[in-house]
Amino acid sequence: MDLEWERENPRDNVIAGTVGAFLGSLIGVACIVILSKLGYVSAVSGLVMAVCAIKGYALLGGKLTKRGAVISGLFILVMTYVATKLCFALAVMEVATEEVSFFLIYQSIGLFLEDSELRRIFLGELALQYLFTLLGGVPTLLSGFRKPVQRPEHPAAAAGQEEEPPPIQGEFYALRKDWMRPLRLSVFVPLLVIMVMVVGGFIATAFIQETRLMGAVTLGGFCSGTLLLCMALPTLRLCNTFYILFVRAGGTLWRVDLQRFCGVQTWESLPSGRQAAIQRDVLCEISRRLDGGASGYIPGALTELKDLQVEKEDRWSWTCFYESEDGKRKTLRIGKGYPDFCPAFGLERPQGPVSARWTAPLFSVALAAAIIAGFWAVNLPITFGSSPNPSPTSDFAPEADTQPEVKSIPARVPEQITEYEMSEVWFRVDSGFKYSRRTFLDGDTGTLYRAYVQYGVEASDAWNTLSQHISEYRISPLYDRFDAVYLDQDPLTPLNETSRYNIVSVYLTDGQAFHTAAVLSDDGTLFTMEAEQNASDKSEDVLANLMFTLESVRFEGPVVTEENYQSQIHVSEVRDCTYMAAAYLKTDLFGHDAFVDVYVPYSDSPIYSAGGRAIRTEAHGLRVYATIVPGENAKAVVDARQQELAATGQVYEDGVDDEMYREDLDAACKLTVYEENGQKRQAVLYADSKWEGYYLLREITGLPELVDEEYPAALKELEGIIGLTMPVLEELGGS
């Protein structure tokens, strides 16, 4: 029994509380931005941010606990930083000499902060805002770390005497969580959806060109979420009154606030012995009050509901009026989550859980839809200016200095030509260029070329690839202009009967130039070659080289789509393979959905995971897992994979530390040995750079029990494709 009495208060709902903290912090962001527009950085905005985040967690999570205080504190810190960035972006937009998208300015704040004076201003405002926020939030946060004050259970129990029965009898009514769950979910689920909408819309603006739509989604979600939270506050209070008991004793109805009465948060989770002790104390206190004695508890712990009258009833609650001790009429709303209870005689008692209430969520969703549709339909300036990137839509118009005709760029035919194959796409390049892992260096012009291949690409995505350097440099102080071979409503012009192309160039005032050439097949395969040069006076030569390469492109890979990419694995005849097959992984590393190829042992039943972003195949005793991951360098990618494997609980042998990293190639490999289902496994982790900031990671494992006579040939073919010798796996084939 003693152990039951010492049980801690029930835990909070972390997921619901996190949503509440996020939505509350959005209100704080709005307050900071509005006051900043009025020219103030005040403690009021910091207080609003702190209180809204903390109270939001408490309302949706049930109560503010230590971890709730930590989560709320993290939201306060992060969202204060976001709000300060928003204020800074608005200030930059006000002084901008050209019309520039607000979201583009926000994404590029890092470039502005490279200026020492702007960085000093920003950091000063951020420090001041953090100071005010902490001053407003620390006292409230500390309340989450304080232990509730526990009152003695009963004077007789504290003195070790035998407990006496209560002087009067009464009926106790406690709120049941499951009876209020439908109503609580009808508020929580829409708030969660709106939170995802706001966060997703805000993040999406950093990766897509259509900031006007995403801006409307973010604004619509913010407004509807704030409205829904305000409308839902009374409902949330109604659903979270687990600390309120109603007692009918002495011919009247009493309201017990357990938090004030005995420091208890939730009645339903208490052990039966603890409940019985509290009931006895309540009845003793009621008896003392009826006898005219003074209350032994703080005000509000036990309230007599004199002359209680029900003024309004709906499916979820009763709205009542009662007379307080000082003779005033007060309002009390009681939820219908108390089994077998009704506040006044003659009313129907609730027979089961209350129903969900969708009026407020539907209204907020309608408001969000109206805001999104309104901004989109009437083309209001949600982006605070026009997008710097032309978009291939019907309302696109080229800039004044750009002609819609296709510019004539003669191809420069080199004296010696080398043909390369990349992802089953063939193309030709000057033999004088120095080749190394998807890059070509032209020593004459000092130009570095990079080649990429994507599958399953649409024309709009191709334009996003072509215009990426415009997005990157348009707001830079070094930006001069951009040009294109063809720029019209359809920004790709026919190259031959089966493909279309374009070349987009961005010029900087320091002489640098960036060219992006792309050719898109009718089947959706996109070949891209980027050229980065330090002296733009040789741009004609670079464009001529790009034009020659584009005209030589031949597509020999399959048609890859969302519907068929997992079934397109095939032994690559282009690379004259016998065992290795080209498979396709889904990726968004180019800023849009596309597919890239990866070579793995051929299998009739490849296993895809991570939403199609990873693949695993087995053949001839060789198992390969492959995926594309971002990373700082290849070594960091391999080490991260090693830690992931260790976290699965596999037992690794001590002393295995065979690791290699080639910084010049940005490639790394690592040997690991572990046990799997009682079998010893030797695996090689290998990562190499394929795209800027992205790496192809392979986990190559030997399976001794499945090794056959074709294992050595399969392993040798894999080694040749990835350019890596793996002696430990070769020994497995010779055993």
C-alpha positions, 0 to 999 in steps of 0.5 A: 500500500505504501508503494501505491501512495508514493506513485508519481503523478501520471505522465503528460501527452508528449505528442499533443503537448508538442503540437500545443507548444508549436502552435503557441509559439506561432502566436509568439512569432506573430507578436514579435513580428508585429511589434517589430514592424511598429519599431519595438523589441520589448519584453511584452513580445518575449513574454507572449512567446514564452507564455503561449508556448508553455500554456500551449503545451499544458493545454494539449499535453494535459499538464506542464512537466519537466520534459514539457518545460524542456520541449517548450523551452526549445520551441521558445529558443528556436521560434524566437530565432525564426521570428528575428530572422523574419523581422530582419528579412522584412527590414531588408525587403523594405530597403531593397531597390528591386522587387524581390521575393520575401521568401527568397530574402529569408532563405538568403539571410546567410549571404547578408550576414557575411557583411560584418555590419549587418551581422552585428545588427542581426546578432544584437537584435537576436540577443536582445530578443532572447533576453526579453524572452528569457525574462518573460519565460524563465519564471513560467518554465521553472514552474514545470520543474517544481515538485507539487506540494503534497499535503498530509493524507489525513491527521490521523494517518500522519500520527499513526492512529487508526483512521476513522470513517467520514462523518457523512456520506457522499457520491463522487463523480470523476472525469473519465479520459476515454469519455472525452477522447473523441472531443479531444481528438477532434481538436488535436488532429486538425491542429496537428494537420495545420502544424504539418501544413505550416512547417511543410509550407515554410520548409518547401519555400526553401526548395521549390521555385513557386514561393507564392503558393507555398507562402499562401499555404503557410499564411493560410495554415498560420491564420487557421491554426491560430483561429482554431487554437483560440476557438478550441481553448474552452474545449481543451479546458473542458477535456483536461479537467481530470483534477476536478471532482464533483461530490453530492453530499449534505444535500448539495453539490460540491466542486473539488479542485484536486490540485489545490486540495491535495496536489493531485493532477489526475484522479483516474490514475490514482491507486484505490487506496489513495482515492479512498483517502482523498474521498475521506478527507473531502467528506470530512472537510464538507462536514466541517463546512456544513457545521460552520467551521473554517476551511482548512484548505486554500481558497478554491480547493472545495467550492459549494455550488449553491443554488445551481441552475443549468442555463444551457445544455448541448451534446458536450457540456452543461453551462451552469450558474451558482451563487458564490460565498460572497453572493455573486452569480458565477458561471461554470461549464461542466463536461459530459465526461462524468459517468452517471452524473448530471448537475441538477435533478431532472436532467438526462445523465450521459450514457457514454463518451461524448461525440466529436465536434468538427465545427471549429476544425471545419471552419478553420480548414475553410478559412485556410482554403479561402486564404490559399485560393484567394491569394492564388486566384487574384495573384496578391503579392504574397511573395512581396515581389516577383519571383526571380526565376522564370517559371514555365507557365502560361503567364511567363514573360521573358525579361526585356533583354531576352529574345524568345528566338533560339540563339545560334551557338555553333558547336566546337568540334574538338580535334580529338574526341572521347565518348563517355557512358554515364548512367546508360547515357552516352556523350562526347567530350574533348579528349584534352579535358582532364576527367575525374569522377563526373568532372572534366577540367578544361585547362585552356579556359580554366573551366570545370564541367560536371555531368549528371543524369536523372530519370523520370523528369518533367519539363518543369523540373528540367527548368528548375535544374537549369535555373538553379544558379539564378536562384543562388546568385540573383540577390547576391551583390555580385549578380550581373545578369543571366542569359539563355539560349531559349527563353519562352513559355516553354523553356525547352527547345527541340534538339532533335526528334526525341529530345529538347534542350536549353543552356542558361548562363549566370554572369557575376560582376567579378568575371565568374560565369556559371552555365547549365546545359541540359537535354531532356529526352521524350521519355523523361531522362535528363542529362545535365552538364554544368560549367563553372568558369573564372573568366567570362570573356571566354564564355563563347568557347564554353558555350560551344563546348557545351553545345557539342556535348549536347548534340552528341547525347544518346539515351540508352536507358529504360523509361523510368517512372514512379509506377515502374521504377522498382521493376526496371532493374536489369543487367546492364548491356551498356556496360557489358555486365554479366552479374551487375544490374542497373537499379533505380532509386528515388531521390530529391537531391536535385530539388525535385522528385527524380530517379538515379541509377545504382549498380547492384548484383542482379536479383529478380526480387530486389528489396526497396526501403525508405520509400524507394530511396534504398535498395538491397539485393543478394546473388551468389553469396554477395549482398549489397545495400545501396542508398543516397545520403547527404553528408559533409564528406565520404568519411562522415557518411561511412562513420554514420552508417557504422553507428546505425548498424551498431545501434541495431544491437549486432555484436561487433568484433573488437580490433576491427578498424580497417578504414581508408579515406581519399580526400582527393576523390572524396571516397571512403571505405571501412571494414566491419565484422559482426554476427547475424543470426549466429553467422559471422559477417564481413562487410565493407562500407563504401561511400563516394561523392556522386553529386554536390553534398550527396553520396552513394553509400554501399554496404557490401556483405559476404554471405559464406553460406550462399557463396557459389562458384560464380561469386568471384566473378560477381565480386570482381565485376562489382569491384570494377564498377565502383573502383574498389578492391576488397581483399577480405571479400575476395578471400571469402570466395577462395575459401 
